[in-house]
Amino acid sequence: QVQLVESGGGLVQAGGSLRLSCAASGSIKSLNVMGWYRQTPGKQREFVASITNGGTTNYADSMKGRFTISRDNAKNTVYLQMSSLKPEDTAVYYCRHYSGLYDRYDYWGQGTQVTVSS
């Protein structure tokens, strides 16, 4: 089992910045991916960004240039630095920890609310 604890959400004005953190603990596989997704009411959860344990990153097109994902493998923690925030970035942001090498090794955090006011 892996536990994920997210932090860093909150209320920010448009144009501002926030940094989200997600710390993983438990029986962590060395080869893994950590990512961020977001969801608004009535919509499907959407991909934001991901990063492998080797540092390879992937971003949704709409987040490129504004969001930066990073991780500290020693702390099993992933970060999402969000800049130039827009009201449409308002959502619950979820951390995901998974590995394509292992069946059912796929964990989600509880979510953290990000609200961007205009």
C-alpha positions in Angstrom: 0.0 0.0 0.0 1.1 3.6 -0.7 -0.3 6.6 1.0 -0.3 10.1 -0.7 -0.7 13.3 1.2 -1.2 16.5 -0.7 -0.8 20.1 0.4 -0.4 23.6 -0.9 -3.9 24.3 -2.3 -5.7 27.5 -1.5 -7.2 30.7 -2.8 -5.1 32.9 -5.1 -5.8 35.8 -7.4 -5.6 35.5 -11.2 -2.0 35.8 -12.3 -0.7 34.5 -9.0 1.2 31.4 -8.2 0.8 28.3 -6.0 2.9 25.3 -5.3 1.4 21.9 -4.6 3.2 19.1 -2.9 2.4 15.4 -2.6 4.3 13.1 -0.4 4.2 9.3 -0.8 4.8 6.8 1.9 4.5 3.1 2.3 5.6 0.2 0.0 7.0 2.4 -2.8 8.3 0.8 -6.0 11.5 2.3 -7.3 10.3 2.6 -10.9 7.2 4.8 -10.7 5.5 7.8 -12.1 4.0 10.6 -10.1 1.5 12.9 -11.6 -1.1 15.6 -11.1 -4.7 15.6 -12.3 -7.5 18.0 -11.8 -11.3 17.8 -11.7 -14.1 20.3 -11.6 -17.7 19.5 -10.8 -19.5 17.7 -13.6 -16.4 17.1 -15.6 -14.0 14.2 -15.9 -10.7 14.2 -14.2 -8.1 15.6 -16.6 -4.3 15.1 -16.8 -2.1 18.0 -15.8 1.5 16.7 -15.7 3.6 13.7 -14.8 7.2 12.9 -14.0 9.0 9.6 -13.9 11.5 8.6 -11.2 14.1 9.3 -13.8 12.9 12.9 -14.3 11.1 12.6 -17.6 8.2 15.0 -17.6 5.0 15.2 -19.6 2.4 18.1 -19.6 -1.0 18.7 -20.9 -0.8 21.2 -23.7 -2.8 23.9 -21.9 -0.4 23.8 -18.9 2.9 24.0 -20.8 4.8 27.1 -19.9 2.7 27.9 -16.8 3.0 24.7 -14.7 6.2 22.9 -13.7 6.4 19.5 -12.2 9.4 18.3 -10.2 10.1 15.6 -7.7 12.5 14.8 -4.9 13.1 11.1 -5.0 14.8 11.0 -1.6 11.6 12.4 -0.1 9.2 10.6 -2.4 7.6 13.9 -3.0 6.3 15.5 -6.2 5.7 19.2 -6.6 3.6 21.2 -9.0 4.6 24.9 -9.4 1.7 26.8 -10.9 2.2 30.3 -12.3 0.0 32.8 -14.2 -3.0 31.1 -12.8 -6.4 31.7 -14.4 -9.9 31.3 -13.0 -10.3 28.3 -15.3 -7.5 26.6 -13.3 -9.9 26.4 -10.4 -10.3 22.7 -9.5 -9.5 19.9 -7.1 -6.0 18.8 -7.9 -5.2 15.1 -7.3 -1.8 13.5 -7.0 -1.3 10.1 -8.6 1.5 7.6 -8.0 1.7 4.5 -10.2 3.8 2.2 -12.2 3.1 0.5 -15.5 5.2 -2.4 -14.5 2.9 -3.6 -11.7 -0.8 -4.5 -11.9 -2.9 -2.6 -9.4 0.0 -0.3 -8.3 -2.0 2.9 -8.8 -2.7 5.2 -6.0 -4.5 8.6 -5.6 -4.3 11.3 -3.1 -7.4 12.8 -1.4 -7.2 16.0 -3.5 -6.5 19.6 -2.7 -8.7 22.6 -3.7 -7.2 25.3 -5.8 -9.4 28.4 -6.3 -8.3 31.2 -8.6 -10.3 34.4 -8.3 -10.7 36.9 -11.1 
